[in-house]
Amino acid sequence: MSKIYKSHGSGQFAVTDFARIGENVVFEGGVLVFHPENIELGSNIYVGHRTILKAYFKNRLSIGDDTWIGPNCYFHSAGGLDIGKRVGIGPNVQILTSSHAEEGVDKPILFSTLSFKMVIIEDDADIGIGSVILPGVTIGKGVQIGAGSVVTKSVPPYSVAFGNPARVVRSRK
């Protein structure tokens, strides 16, 4: 099976390339943006050094007002990614919205069918350093995710969750 690959581009961008961009959006050095035409940014957003915003040919990557994104993050929004307002995202956080299906041992995983599932991070959430958010997860309003967590399931609003896999350990109410 032969597969033809093509580049998503250099990651270089201009603010006029975005579907929507608010005021006071700061991109630190080394930030790469792919498919900015599918990215909507609110106002007062900080994007840390060397972060990659990898939108896709379809779906949207949306980031709400007053959100802080640490350095070295990787957001892949092939399945859609909606980040609310006043969200804190620590350094080295990875958010994924697609995965390869398991189609048996006769087909390499790399060439298997892609599955796309949206990730939603609701307002006022905080994602700890080095966490990984997997496809299909909703992180509820006001949730705190501990550092280094792997979030495989949705987390209800105002919860504290951490671990691998992340588990809810208490309510913030």
Sequence and secondary structure as in RCSB ss.txt:
>XXXX:A:sequence
MSKIYKSHGSGQFAVTDFARIGENVVFEGGVLVFHPENIELGSNIYVGHRTILKAYFKNRLSIGDDTWIGPNCYF
HSAGGLDIGKRVGIGPNVQILTSSHAEEGVDKPILFSTLSFKMVIIEDDADIGIGSVILPGVTIGKGVQIGAGSV
VTKSVPPYSVAFGNPARVVRSRK
>XXXX:A:secstr
          S   GGGSSEE SSEEE TT EEE GGGEEE SSEEE TT EEE  SSS EEE TT EE TT EE
E TT EEE SS EE TT EE  EEE    TTS GGGS EEE  EEE TT EE TT EE TT EE TT EE TT E
E S B TTEEEEETTEEEEEE  
